[in-house]
Amino acid sequence: MAYVISDDCIACGTCIDECAVGAISEGEKYSIDPEVCVECGTCADVCPSGAISLA
């Protein structure tokens, strides 16, 4: 189970800077590649809008 980003994403970029494996892609709403995500939870810990959770 990888982490996912909900519609609450404000596209601030904080999660991208913290992802050690480069699983997060930019866009209008950011997304996490489930094939790359190692489920460390760092992105969810730093997300200011609480938009990231386990799938």
Secondary structure, DSSP 8 states (H G I E B T S, - for coil): --EEE-TT----SHHHHH-TT--EE-SSS-EE-TTT-----HHHHH-TT--EEE-
